Amino acid sequence: MDLRNLTLFCDVARLGSFAAAARAHGCDPSAVSRAVAGLETELGARLFHRSTRSLALTEAGRLFLTAAQDAIDGLEGARARLSEAGDAVTGTLRLGASVSFGQIVLVPLLAEIRARFADLSVELILSDDNADLAAERIDLAVRLAPRVQADVICTRLMPTRYHVAATPSWIDAHGRPDRPQALGELDCLRLTLSPFSDRWLFRRGAGDPVIEVPVKGNLSFSNPRAMADAMLAGLGPALVPDWLVSGPLASGGAIDLFADHEVTATSFDTAAWLIYPSRAHLPLKTRAMIAFLRERAARGLHPEPMSRR
């Protein structure tokens, strides 16, 4: 299959329209439409539901998107590795992420990054605002979202899953809730970010009914790591991502209260995305870092276990 057509298809799915993908590639929307139509003919399957007001992936489109993105990422990773064989990775890479993800996931990788790329300087830019990559001269960033909406290029670093977690001591004192709806009567720890602050969503599995549970509590936080620290101090149950509490969940310091459910506040299909301004003339330092982070994610990004403070 034509790599450009695959890339255009992935960007239409990511940006949500043919026009946005055309702007990102500097071409006419009709060229994007022809590329997608050609893929549909080649596959013998419709990839998008189209109407005058909306565009959405079909079931076949969702399946093909994963395969297409993996193919593109694999080729870009191979290109980066081939380039590394003949050239040193040098310069300064400005790497952006949210404060909590940077502290928990990226900082523990810095020693390995320094050992692999001895001539590369890394500036870690941590902020909970969605940075303007061009304005802030950020080469590569990690963004946590169901889908990246901005006109940037992205590749999925890893899926994310949320858990409602609490400590054994909190469970001993208050009892373990027997169903998600029971959380509505408890003093929960909440993020101030809507909709995390007022309702959580549960389901047994894809296709099952979604249970919407209103939540309340007199402790709320603007930072997810601070909220996770409060949960680990036994102050109540919290909705937390796996990358933030994988250590305590594995060691027994925290308990997943509803391990038989999927849970979220936004979408059940969320991920950590690597985003960068453009695929055109991507610097070696950026390509090398993308390949490294995807390699580490494939092996498992094992954050340092959080400790109670």
N, C-alpha and C positions, 0 to 999 in steps of 0.2 A: 504494500500500500504506500501511497505517496505520503512522505513525512510531513510535508506542508499541509496537506489536507487533514491529517491527524491532528496537527497543531491547531489549525483553525477550528476544528470540531471541539477540541478541549477548551479553547478559549471562548467559544460561543457558550458552552455549558457553564463555564466559570463566570463569565460576565453577564450572562442572561439575555443577550440579544446579538443578532447578526451585525447590527450597526456598531455596537461597542467593540466587537471583535475586529471589525473592519478598521475602526479608528486605531486600535492597538497595533495593527499590522500595516497601516498606511495604504489600504486598498479599498476598492469599492464594495459595498455590501453585497452586490450581485455576485461578485467573485467568491465571497464567503458562502453564499447560498448554493452556488454551483458546486463548491468543494464538498459541502455536506450532502448535497443531493447525489454526488458521485459516490460518496461512501455508502449511502443508503442503497444505491443500486448494486454496488459491489457486494454488500453484505446481505442484500435481500431482506432488509428489515428497516422499519422506520425508527429514526433516532430521536426525533423531537415531535411533541404535540405542538402544532402551530395554530395560532389564531391571530386576529388583528390586534389583540391586546395583550397576549401572553405567549410565552415560549417555555416549555417544560420538557425534560427528558422523559422518554418512554422507559419501560422496564428494560428493553433491549439496549436503549441508550445508556442507562445507568451501568449496565454490565459492561458495555463496550468502553465507556469512559475510563473505568479502572484499568482495563487492558491497554488502551491507547496511551494513557498517562504513564503507565509503567514502561511501555516501549520507548516513549520519548525520553523519560528519565534515564532509562538504561543506556540509550545512545549518548545522551549528554554526559553521563558518568564515564562511559568508555572514552569519549573524546577528552574529558578532563584528565583521565589517567594516562592516555597517550601523550597529551601535552606535558604532563608532569614528568614523563620519562625523559624529555629532552630539555626541559626548562625548569628553573627553580621558581617556586612560588614565592614572590616577593611583594613588597609594597605594604600598604596599610589597608586593612579591611575593616570597614565600619559595620558591625553586626548588631542589629536591633532586636529587641524582644520585650515582652511585658516584664515588669519588675520581678514577679514571683517566678515565672518560667525561667528567666535569666538566672536568678539566684539558685533555683533548685536543680535545673537541668543543664544549663550551659556552663556555669562557673565550674562544676566538677569535671567538665571536659577540657578546660583550658590547658592543663598540664599535658594531656595527650595531643592537643592541637599544637602546642609549642614544640613538643618532641617531633611531630611529623613535619611541621612547617617552620623550620628553625629560622628562616629569613623573613617570615611574615609577622608584621605587627597587627594586633587585633585591638580595636576600640569597641568595647561592649557598651551599647547605648540602650539603657533600660528605662522604659517609660510605659505607663498604662494608657497613653493616648496612641491612636493609630497615626503613626508618623507619616509625613509626606516624604517619600524616599528621595525624590529629586531635590526638594528644598533643603533637606537635612543631610544630603550627600551620603545616604545609607546605601551600602552595596548590597546587603542581604538582610532580611528580617524574618523573624518567626511570628506568625499571627495565628491566634486561636479563634476559630470560627467554623460554622457549618459550611460557609462558602465565602471566598474573598470577593468583595463587590467592586473594589477600585480597579482602575485601568492599569493593572500591573500584571506581570507574569508570575505564575505560582506553580508549585508542585507540592503534593501532599507529603509531608515528612512522616507523619504517623497518625493513626486514628486516636481519638481520645474517648474515654468512657468516664462517666460520673458515678459516684457512689454516695449514698447517705451513710455517713460513718459516725460512730461514737466510741468512747473508750469503755473498756470493761467496768471501770469504776462507776461511770455514769449509768450503765445498764444495771449494775448491782443496786444503785440507789433509786432508780426510777422505773426499772423494769424494761424489758425489750418490747417495743411495739409489734403487734402481731399482724398488722396490715398497714399499707401506706397511709390510709385515711386517718389513722391514729396520730400521725404527726401534726395534724391540725389542732390538736389539743395540747401540744407540748411546747416548751420554750426552746425554739430552734435558734441556731446561729445562722445569720443571713448576710449575704452581700448586699450592699446598698444599690448595686446595679440592677435595674429592672430588666427582665422579669424574675431574676434570681431572688429578689427580696420578698416576693409575695405569693408565688406558687411554684410547685414542682410537679413534673409530669412523670408518670410511671406506666410501664406496660410489661407484660410477660415476655413478649417477643414481637418481631416484625409482623404486622397484620393484626395483632391483638388490640382490643380496645385500650384507649389511653385513659388513665385515671388522673385527673387534675386535682391536686391537693393544695388548698390554701395553707400557707404557713405563716407563723407569727413568732415573735420573740423580742425580748428587750435588749439584745446585743446584736448589733449589725456592724459591718466592716466594709471599708472601701478597698481593702487589699486581701486577696484570697489566702496568702500565706499567713497573715495575722489571724484570719478566721480559723485556718487549720490548726495553728498553735493553740487557739482558745479551745477548739474541739479536743486536742490532745491533752489539754489541762483539765478535761472532764467537765467543761462548762455546758455541753449540750451537743445534740446531733447537728451535722452540717452537710451540705451538698458540696462535694469536693471532687476535683478531677484526679484520675489515676496517677498522673505524673507527679502530683503534689503529695500523695499519701501512700504510694506503693510500698515504701519501706515499713511504715507502721502497720499497714494491712498485712504484710507478709510476716511480720514479727509478732503479731497479736496485740500490739499497742493500740490498735484501733480495729473496730469490727464493722464490716459491711452489714448494715441492718436489713437490707433487702437484696441479698446477692442473687436471688432468683428473679429479679426484675431489672429491666433497663430503666434508667432514670436520667432526666435532664431538666433544664429550665427553658431551653430554646428548641433544639433539634436533637433527635436521637442519632443523627449522622454528623458528628462533629470531628474536627481534626486539627492538628497543628500543621500549618502551611509554611513553606519557604517561599518568600516573595522577593522579587527583584524587578528593577525598572523595565528591562527589555532583554530579549534573547539575542538581539543583534550585537555582535562584537562584545560578547560577555567576557570580561577580563578573566585571565587564568586563575587569579586568586579567588574570584567568586565561584567559578566552575569547580575548583578544587575543594572549596568549603562545602558546596552543595553535595558533592560526591562523598565527602567525609561524613557529613551529618546524616545522609541517607544510609550510608554503610553502618554507622553506629545505631541508627534507629532500627535497621534490619536485625542487628545483633541484640538490640534491647538497650534503650537508654536507661541505665540503672542509677537513678538519683541517689545521693547520700540520704540515709534515713533521717528524717527530721527528729530533733530531740525536743523534749519539753523544756521550756525556759521558766 
